[in-house]
Amino acid sequence: MKISFMKMSGSGNDFILIDHREPFLKEGHLKDFIRKVCRRRISVGADGLILIEPSEKADFKWRFFNADGSEAEMCGNGGRCVARFACLKGIAGSSLKFETLAGILSAQVDGKRVKLEMTKPFGLKLDKTIFVEEEQKIISSINTGVPHAVLFVEDLEGLDIIPIGRAIRFHSHFSPHGTNANFVRLDRDSELSIRTYERGVEDETLACGTGAVASALVAAFKGRVNSPVSVRTRGGEVLNVYYEIEGREVKKVFFEGDVHIIYEAEMWEEAYQ
């Protein structure tokens, strides 16, 4: 069976998108299918896969999967990609809503520019001391649809992110589900640079939308930035984060950036065998 799909990128975070409103993939084989098609060099390759399904609550429902086949509640860059995909395919208009495990999200699509309203973040914890690889680290955390740890550093480029990111991701402080780990540098007023180790991908990615939002919000609660915040990703693109906070509560948060279509094609059975 040949499967139609679109490959898209949000700030260097790349995804396989499949219109699954008429289901054809078997649930019991789904995890194995996703792991195989997300392999780079020997299949399509991607950070994750998105299925578009019917919804009784919104324009459509998405199911988001990491490259390892695990299903996640939310992915910001994936959310921007699926919004543009739905608009291009006539599934929804330029102003749309879609259902996720984290709640219903809304988006505005203007060409390749997409602005996504996030679900209300929760679980803010500032400046907690934990030991990572026998070193004391001061880490903040917040859930922006998925859990994120945020660590401010001065030498962002020289940081060996994989071992420390993995250690934070699996740290007992964030058990049982683990966390994404973001390393953030304050460049100037309301401008941040970020590197992210992503749970599920188990590697550094070129961008993480929920991580950009989490980092901007933590910086805001620490009094270091004002809305809007410009967040430069590892891939070089700048995401804009807009928020309204009151005390220790986030009233609204949006983030905006470009979404790129890489190609549209059909994958053969050999891609997932």
Order of alpha helices (4+ residues) and beta strands (2+ residues): beta-beta-alpha-beta-beta-beta-alpha-beta-beta-beta-beta-beta-beta-alpha-beta-beta-beta-alpha-beta-beta-beta
